[in-house]
Amino acid sequence: MKKVAFLTLGCKVNLYDTEAMQELFAARGYDIVDFENMADIYIINTCTVTNFGDKKSRQMIRRAKRQNPDAIVAATGCYAQVAPDTVSKIEGINIVVGTKHRARIVDIIEDYTDETKVLNAVSDIRHETEFEPLKISKLKDRTRAYVKIQEGCNRYCSYCIIPYARGPVRSRRPEEVVEEVKRLAQNGFKEVVLTGIHVASYGLDLKCTNLTDIVKQVNETEGIERIRFSSMEPTAVTEEFVAEMKKMPKICDHFPLSLQSGCDKTLKAMNRRYTADEYALAVDRLRGAFPDVAITTDIIVGFPGETEEDFLESIAFARRVGLSKIHVFPYSPKTGTPAAKMKEQVPPDVKNDRAARLIAVSDELNKKFIDTLKGRTMHVLFEIRNKDGYFEGHTTNYIKVLVKTEEDLKNKILNVKIGEYCGDETVYGEI
């Protein structure tokens, strides 16, 4: 039995794509092993969101070949898609696939015969119109399953390379989404996360459906008890959308709502299609429907032209709307994007200083949010036992809860009394 190892870099969508490819290999009789082990085939699912992602992808390709010089090494994913010629020249690479043809990855590798030549199987993604038929079904070591419902993005934010790497919006057929969710429920999953490159655009290309419609169908699936969303833009959070979500009992009161900046000047330079006030309105709508809702977000600091005043405006906005968690990213110029060519690039030391200050604000806001839940009894889906003997799980609004118990609680949803905050976005709980 041949052994194949995978390494995933980047986002949750990449993770989904990797798991789908793993299932394709397993169905053909391959043994899936850890990336650090000896394997006959190594597949690196690359990331290109930043230039550092490119560098990391190159490093992992070289590492795979060092582990087994006789192995076939293949690169898939976003970096392979946008820079196939560069990836083809990396020492040790055999096959470059990109973000298309991954459903044929086993055939591509099995048909590869001339190891003296690099096979470049990357094709133009810019005019792609069909959702690639990748799917997952098996229960692994998690209780939360990601379900990819769409691919691609039409937004072209000035800092982002992803539309070039993933192509235009392509939505998965509703019946295919529901079929996968049913399989996951049958295999023991109780929680699904609807994910994609730009989830709010779901159905835009199909004309016959939209995000609300597909959520309704997932909500009706027997066995699934929780539904989450990956990051979405505030423009998707209309009054109608929120009213429909409120009607569905399986919707979790946690919304990762993309912000990127709390300063309108910076948002405009980023080519984001909303203002800070429009974001605040979306938050108000969610709070009106879900009283304990957690609003988490991403913010980029040190975007070209961002002054200290602009940065302080972002901090003030984050505090004003009461975000519960901020994922902070110092701006990293990405070759091929308009922002990388902008004047007034912010020095690295200034970006790092702003990132540290905003992380401190995030920690402050997170503790403040969690403190409002102390003493409450909440539903927790338990996942794993940690090294200290505590069972870990999450509330519907995505607070990590630790419970000391000898009982195996994996994949159980239980009522838990929320106790003391213990740092790192985590609380102790008592059943």
N, C-alpha and C positions, 0 to 999 in steps of 0.2 A: 504494500500500500504506500503510495507516494505521499510525502508530507508537504503541506503548504502553510506558510506563515504570513500573517497580515500585520501591517502597522498603519494606524489611522492618525493623521494629523488634521487639526482644524476642528470644524463644527460638528454639531449633532447630525446634520444631513450627511456628512461624510461617514459618520459612524453607522448610520442606517445603510448607506451604500456598501460599506464593508461587510456588514452582517448579511446583506443580501448576496454578495459574492461568495461569502463563506458557505452559505446554504447551497449555492450552485456547485461548488467543489465537493461538498459533503455528499450531495446527491449522486456524484460521479464516482464515489468511493474513495476520495482523498481523505487523509487524516489531517485535521486542523491542529496546528501546534502553535505555541507561543513564539513570538518574533525572536526571542533570545535563543531559541533552540535551533539545532541543525534541521534544515529543511531542503527539499528538492526545488521548491519554488518560493520566492519571496515577493509579496505584492505590497507596495507602499502607496497608500491612498493619500496623495499629496495635497498641500494647502498653499494658496498664493495670496491670502488676504494682505499680508505684509511681505516686505523683502526678507524679513527674518524667517517667515514661513517657507520661502523659496530655499533659503540657506539650510534650514532644518531638513527639508525634503532631500536635498542633495546629500547631506550627511548620512541620512538613513539608507539611501540607495547604496552608498559606498560601504556602509557598515554591513549591509546584507551580503554583499559580495565577499567581504572579508570573512564573514562567518562560514560561508561555503562557496569557494571559488568556482565550483562546478554547478552551482544552482542557477536556475533561470530567475532573473530579477526583472519585475515589471512595475512600471509606474502608471497609476491611474489618477484621477482627480484633477483639481483646478490648475495646479502648476504645470502638470503634464499637458493640459489643454491649451494654456495660453503661451507656453514656451516649449513646444515639442522639439524644436531643433536644438535648443540649449540642453534639454533633458537627454536627448539622444546622444549627446557628447559626454555625458557623465560617465566616469570610469565604472564599469561593472554593469551598466544597464543593458538589457536585452530587448525589452518590449516597452513601447510607450503607447498608452491607450487613451488617456484623457477622460472626458466626462460623457462620452458616448461609446456605444459598443460594449459596455460593461456586462450587459446581459449575455454577451457572447465570449466573456473572458476565458472560460474553460476551453472552448474551441480554439480561440486565438493562440493560447499557450500550447495546446496539444498539437496544433498544426505547425508550430514553430520548429524548424529543423536546422537552420543554418546559424549556429551560435557565433559565427565570425561576423555576422551583420546584425545591426540593430533594426528591429521591425518598428516602424513608425505607423501606427494604426489610427492616428488622430485625424479626425475629419472636421470640417467647418461646422460650428455649433450655432452660428449667428442667425440662421434661418430655420432652425429645427422647429418642428410643429407638433411632434408626438412625445408623450411622456414615455420614458424608457421603462420597459416591463421588469422592474426589479421589485422583489417582495420578500418579506420575512414571515416566519410562522412559528419558530421554535422558542420555547422558554429556556432562557439561559440563566445566568446567575443574578438576574434582576427581576424585580416585580413591576417595573415600569417599561412599557414598550413604546418606541417611537414609530409612528406611522407617517410615512412620507406621502403627502397628498398633492404636492406640486413641485415643479422644478423651474428654475430660471427667474429672471427679474428684468423689468422694463424701466426701472427708475433712474439709473445712471447717476447716482450721487457722485459728487466730484472727487471723493477720496477712494471710491470703491471699484475694484477690478472684477467683481463677481459677475456682472452682466456679460462681460467678455468671456468669462470662464464657463458660465453655465447656460448662456443663451437666453432667449426670450421666455416669457411665462408659458409653461405647459402644465395643464392640470390633469391629474389622474382621474379616470372615469369613476363616477360615484359607485357603481356596482363593484369595481375592483377594490376601492377603499373599504367598503362594507364587508366584502369577502375576506379581506385580510384581517380586519378587526374581529370578525367572527372566528377565524382560525386562531388568532391570539387568545381570545376568550376561552376557546376550547382547550388551549394549551396552558391555561392557568393564569394568564395576565388579568389583573383587575383594573389596571390604570393604563391609559394610552395618552401619548402626547402627539398632537397633530402638528407635523413639522413640514418645513419646506424652505426654499430660499426666500420667498416672499409670500407667506401664508395668506395674507389679506387679499392677494390677487387670485385666490383659488376660484376657478370657474370663469375667469375673464375671457378665456379663449374658447370655452365650451358653449357659452351663451345660454345653456339650459339649466344651469345650477350656479350656486355661489357658496361662500363659506358657511353662512347660516344653514343652508339646505343640507350640506354634508354633515355638519355637527348634529343636526336633528336626527339624521339616519344613524350616526354612531351612537347617539344617546339612547336609541331604541334597541341597541344590541344587547341581548341577554348575556350576563356574565361580566360585562364591563361596568364598573362602579364609579370610575373617575375619568374625567376628560380634562386634559390640559392643552394649552397652546404654546408653541414656541413663539419667539419674538414677533410682534406685529406692530404696524405703525398706528399712531393715534387717529389717523383719518379713517381707519376701519371701525373705530368705536363710535358708531352713530347711535342715536336714540333707539332706532329700530333694532340694531344689532344687540344692544344691551338688554332691551325688553325681551327679545327672544331668548337670550342666554339665561336670563333670570327664570324663565319658565322651565328650564331643564335642570333637574336635581343633580345630575352627574357632573355638571360644570364646576370645576374647582375655582375657588375665589383667590386665584393667583394669576395675574396677567403681566407677562414680560412686555412692557410697552416701550418701544424704542424711542429714545430722546435724542442722544448724541450731543446736544448742547441746549442750555437754557437761555441762550442769548440769540435774539432774532437775527442780528447781523451775521453771526457765525452760521446759523441755520441756513441763511440765504446763500452764503458762500459755499456751504456743503451741498447745495441744491436739494435740500430737504423740502418737502412740499407741505409744510405746516409751520405755524408760529408757536411760540411758547404758550400763548393764551389758548390756542386750539388744543394743545397738549393738556393743559390744565382742565379744560372743559371735558375732555375724554376721561380724565381721572375723576372728576366730579360725577360724571354719569355712572362710572363703575362703582364708586362709593355709594351712590344712591341705591344701587341694586344689590350690592354685596357689602354689608356693613364692616366685615372683617377683612376686606380684600387687601392682598399684598400687591403693591405695584413695584416691580423691579425694572431696572433699565440699564442701558449702556450709555456712557458719556465719554466722548473723546476730548482730551485736554491738549492744549498746544497746537490746535489746528492753525494753519498759516493765517497770519493776520490777527490771531486772538490776542488781545491786550490783557493786561492784568484786570482792567475794569470789566472786560467781557467775561473773563473767568469768574470774577466775583459775582457777576450777574447770574452765571450758571449755578453757583453755590447757593445764592439767595433763592433762586427758583426751586432748586431741589428741596430746600428746607420749607419753602412756602407750600408746595404741593404735598409734602410729607411722604416722599419716596421711602420704601421699606428696605431697599438694597440697591446700590449702584455698582455696576461693573465698570471699572475705570480703565481706560486705554490711552496712554500717551500717543499722540498722533505719530504714525510711522509712514513716511512718504512711500507710495507704491508706484513703481515705474509703470508708465502707461496710462496713468490717471491724470486728469486736469490739475488736481490739487498738488501733485508732485512738482508741477512747473510754476506754481504760484510764488509770487514774491513774498517777502516778510515771513520766511520760514522761522519758526520759533526754536531757539537754541535747546539742545538736549537737556541741559541742567535746569532750564526753566520748566520744560515739560515734566521732568521727573519731580521737581518741587511741587508743581500743581497736582500731579497725580497723587503724591503723598498726602497733600492737604485734602483732596477730595475723598480719598480712601478713609481718612479720619472722620470726615463728615458722614460718609456712608455707614461707618461703624456706629456712630452716634445715632443716626436715624434708625438703623436696624435694631439696636437695643431699645430705643424708645418704642418702636412698633411692637417688639416682642413683649415688653413690659405691660402693654395693654391687655395681653392675653393671660397673664399670670392668674392662677386660681380658677381659670375656665376649664371646662371639660370639652375636649375636642376629639374628632375622629382622626386616628393615626393609622396609616398603612405601614406595617413593619416590613423591613427589607433584609437587614443582615445583623449578625452579632459582631460587635467590634472586638478589638484585642483586649479591651479592659473588661469584657464580660457584659457590656450593656447591649441591649437590642436597640437598633436604630430604626426610626421610621419618620414619616413626614405627615404633617397636618395637611388639610386641603389647601391652606394658604402657604404651604411650603416652608414651614418651620421644622427644623430637624429636632426630633425628640429622642432622648435617651431614657430607657427604662431598664432597671436592674432586675433581672429575672433569670431563672434556670429554664423556664419554658421556651420551647421553640415557637417563636411568634411569626416566622417568615410568611409573608403574603396574607397575614391576617389584618383586618381592620377592626380596631378596638377603641373604646372610649378611654381617654387618658386625661387625667388632671394635670394641667400645665404648672410646672414648678419654677424653680429658680433658673435664671439665665446663667449659662456656664461658659459663655464666650463662643466665638466663631459661629455665630448665627444659630446657636444650639441651646436647648433648655433640657432640664431634667423633667421627667414625667412619672406619674404614678397611676397604675391601673386600678 
